[in-house]
């Protein structure tokens, strides 16, 4: 993790190789910090008169000063009345990506000093730091040439003397959050020949151990003994058998509002589609079909490091959905944990199968709330593009908290209806359920995918988050790189912080 320091705002003596300062659209350059050299202010005024710089969001101008090794960067923040946490994150990301492009080893910025209602200075500092760290993320572990050599070595947050403790606190809490997102990205980006079910288990075990969290595994044999045949059916054609892992955080102090929350994450380490094999253009990135599971591991670790107030149990069913003599077939009928039978209509709708066993097992521990997060459907892209995740569930109160957490982290969610009629679409002619909607499989894909899990939960309030669209970005966007995004980690952390 890049070290972070908090220091007084100064431009007379550079504290970083690159210093970034924000200016609102249409505002006078004389509003910039006093000790910015007058040469820069004059030049900027000139540019603004000629409308060559207006302060529009993410507009960037760099100035070279004698006293700086690299640059003083002025970044547009857009209109003052439209400034939000997300706009601040975008401005920070813009500065960070610029600093990296000029190989600056350190970056200082002041964007968090501008008010954003109703957020505290600590929250603003935290979110600015998270955005900088996430914007600087790079996955080049498997390159032997062209690795980024000049890595950023220091981030500096500007502060007035009296604000230092608040800003330092934000910089401190930012680190476990950013680390959780970046680890989840690493896992999503790691190829399936390197991260199979056994490697995932090993990784999670190490994370649990180094953070002193409880950890346990149900092996393939355990799954069979318990009657978790859906998970077994999905994973049995792979050389690395299916398994279910559990990583658990119990707060050291029991507080009054403490809830027991089960987080269930889909962990398909590679999804070929099975016998209903996927077309070529949809298969290469299926190494990322475990992103929900990665999110869950990292959120539980972050919960411990941040000391969140709830008892959180992460459950991840792990399997590789491939083809072999032992593979499940379309038309097979398989019994899930708890006894319900499922007719497998399509072997590529495997996520809901493994999650059904997982949520049913999660309920045994009598949680107050179950949340599952999964790269469940391609239809999520059809619904919301790359702007937010469709969700559904029965936990009304928790959904409201999640929705607000989504707005504040900009990992937004959109609630889908769970009308009774949708459940008719997943009734099988010969078994209790089918894993694809009728008649064609295209009807209400996101909703029926989620409602399938509901059939395995007896009474616990539940939420399903479909990150099929958001887990993998075809193009980079501000502080989110191309490919695995780590989407959902920040959303769940803030939810757990706020849920009462
Ligand atoms: Zn699939």
Boltz pocket constraint, residues with backbone or C-beta under 6 A from the ligand:
constraints:
  - pocket:
      binder: B
      contacts: [[A, 271], [A, 273], [A, 347], [A, 348], [A, 349], [A, 350], [A, 351], [A, 376]]
      max_distance: 6.0
